[in-house]
Amino acid sequence: MTTELATPLINPGRRRLMGMAVSGIALAGAASLLPAPLLAAATVGNAIRPFRIDVPDEQLADLRRRIQATRWPDQETVADGSQGPQLAKFQDTIRYWGSDYDWRKVEARLNALPMFLTEIDGIDIHFVHVRSKHENALPLIVTHGWPGSIIEQLKIIDPLTNPTAHGGSAADAFHLVIPSVPGFGFSGRPKEKGWNPDRIARAWAELMQRLGYTRYVAQGGDWGAPISSAMARQSAPGLLGIHLNLPATVPPEVAMALAAGGPAPTNLSDKEKAAYAAIDTFYKKYRAYGVIMGTRPQAIGYALADSPVGLAAWIFDYNNGEPARRLNRDDVLDDITLYWLTSTATSAARIYWETAGQSVILSAAQKTSEISLPVAITVFPDEVYRAPESWARRAYPNLAYYNEADKGGHFAAWEQPELFSQEIRAAFRALRQP
């Protein structure tokens, strides 16, 4: 943990414990949580340190005080959410956040998981590492996006590591690694430019090697998709294949038409026309947040770092208010509170600046033609766009799995954890050892 992150989140007693963990004293006490390869790595260098969250009561009290002192804007001049979060509805959520919401519940839920820190490429990487009880489980690294965090993946941990309790078989089990992207949550905040998906992909490859995994798969949506794709494009050692739930399938000529703001090309199928229309609407109406963070992350960062209500509005308004429409209130507030307590709204925003002009859904921008490893795709109906199979097969030379789910949206693992887990099992079944 970086010094500035350790100070507000670990009380003095915890700081002493974390200090002992670095020397290996506390690490031995946590041996039951660590697999043999991880213990070996910790003893020979590249230390992997146990991590625990302990937010001081003063920080939670400060958050409530700031919420109660909010200076509210005037009410929107329309009868819908087209100008952003509607005042009356949003005030109700914020009043709950400042009074009845309980951060300690999600803190306890996270602390019940095996969490660790390890330094890679000069920055601390925080990750959850849950090993399945089933033999021959396949290691899987899952990457979140923005405005998400590891909170997105909490509901898929048990279905993936313990499939027999969720309608699956022992042969479908995974060892699960869920890292926090640099600049997000409990990972360190980059102090230099260059932490783009390619660099994060190399860090993830090092993490999996450090954990002793020589055969594994990767999954990602939102920013997790270009990070996982970069791992595949770089042929990360031991990586067998990837699964994406926001693939980069948009062909170059379609991308040009979208950039021009014109009508869809005339030769598109019905599904391709629907995809074009969805992307066109997203770019024209709902992606302003990405443009701002991609060009002026520091400017918006002052507001996000200083005002919890400003931060909440920014996240609630993602993609026309999708978090509020598709997730329950506590789920969203868990995620927002994590951003607030770790003060990572600004550092997380910089991933857009690092990739300005490189859309995560354009095949050329993501260099999908250079990916030779097997690629699996699940299309969820309420995603930013429904990637047509015709575009997917054109974009990915080795498309090994494609399926259109009957429900779910951008935060599929969060919204539909059982369905999402079923898709992951099906997508990677062919890559398991016989």
Buried (B, 14 or more C-beta within 10 A) or exposed (E): BBEEBBEBBBBEEBBEBBBBBBEEEBBEEBEEBBBEBBBEBBEEEEBBBBBBBBBBEEEBEBBBEBBEEBEEEEEBEEEEBEEBBBBEEBBEBBBBBBEEBEBEEBBEEBEEBBBBBBBBBEBBBBBBBBBBEBEEBBBBBBBBBBBBBBBBBBBBBBBBBBBBEBEBEBBBBBBBBBBBBBBBBBBBBBEEEEBBBBBBBBBBBBBBBBBBBEBBBBBBBBBBBBBBBBBBBBEBEBBBBBBBBBBBBBBEEBBEBBEEEEEBBEEBEEBBBBBBBBBBBBBEEBBEBBEBBBEEBEEBBEBBBEBBBBBBBBBBBBBBBBBBEBBEBBBBBBBBBBBBBBBBBBBBBBBBBBBEEBBBBBBBBBBBEEBEBBBBBBBBEBBBBBBBBBBBEBBBEEBBBBBBBEEBBBBBBBBBBEBBBBBBBBBBEEBBEE
